Amino acid sequence: MVDTLRGRGIGFQVLTGALADIDPGTADGRSMLQVVGAMGESERSLIKERARAGLDAAKAQGRTGGRPTVVDEDVLTVARGR
């Protein structure tokens, strides 16, 4: 993304945080941003895997997510007018 912006004549600079001293205009800066991006992508994948594993474990225990239903057969019969 930074390379695409640079190709369009748009600069990129990190303003705050641990990466504020990185200059993406240099080879070292670009490398560091790529490493940080790869770590972020990896972390996101781990979060998704853990969430899926948690949902699968809950399902195996017979639990399901979502809002509990308040509509039963009596309510449906009244709503249908039968």
C-alpha positions in Angstrom: 0.0 0.0 0.0 2.8 2.4 0.8 4.5 1.6 -2.5 1.1 2.3 -4.3 0.8 5.7 -2.5 4.4 6.6 -3.3 3.8 5.8 -7.0 1.0 8.3 -6.9 3.2 10.9 -5.3 1.7 10.6 -1.8 4.0 10.4 1.2 3.4 8.2 4.2 4.6 8.8 7.7 3.8 7.2 11.1 2.9 10.0 13.5 2.7 8.3 16.8 3.6 5.0 18.6 6.6 2.7 18.4 6.8 3.0 14.6 7.0 6.9 14.6 10.8 6.8 14.0 10.5 4.6 10.9 11.0 6.3 7.6 9.1 4.4 4.9 11.1 6.2 2.3 14.1 4.0 3.0 14.7 0.4 2.4 15.0 -0.3 6.1 11.8 1.5 6.8 9.9 -0.4 4.1 11.3 -3.7 5.4 10.2 -2.8 9.0 6.7 -1.9 7.8 6.4 -5.2 5.9 7.5 -7.1 9.0 4.9 -5.3 11.2 2.2 -5.9 8.6 3.1 -9.6 8.5 2.9 -9.8 12.3 -0.5 -8.1 12.3 -1.8 -10.5 9.6 -0.5 -13.4 11.6 -2.1 -12.2 14.8 -5.4 -11.7 13.0 -5.3 -15.3 11.7 -4.6 -16.6 15.2 -7.5 -14.6 16.6 -9.8 -16.1 14.0 -8.6 -19.6 14.6 -9.1 -19.3 18.4 -12.5 -17.8 18.0 -13.5 -20.7 15.7 -12.1 -23.3 18.1 -14.1 -21.7 20.9 -17.3 -21.7 18.9 -16.7 -25.4 17.9 -16.0 -26.4 21.5 -19.2 -24.6 22.7 -21.2 -26.3 20.0 -19.8 -29.7 21.0 -21.0 -29.0 24.5 -24.5 -28.3 23.2 -24.4 -24.5 23.6 -25.3 -22.2 20.8 -24.9 -18.5 20.6 -27.4 -15.8 19.8 -30.4 -14.3 21.5 -32.7 -16.8 23.2 -36.0 -17.2 21.5 -39.2 -16.0 23.2 -41.5 -17.4 20.6 -43.0 -20.8 21.4 -45.9 -22.7 19.9 -48.5 -20.9 22.0 -47.3 -17.5 20.9 -47.2 -18.6 17.2 -50.7 -20.0 17.4 -52.0 -16.7 18.8 -50.0 -14.7 16.2 -51.4 -16.8 13.4 -54.9 -16.4 14.8 -55.7 -20.1 14.9 
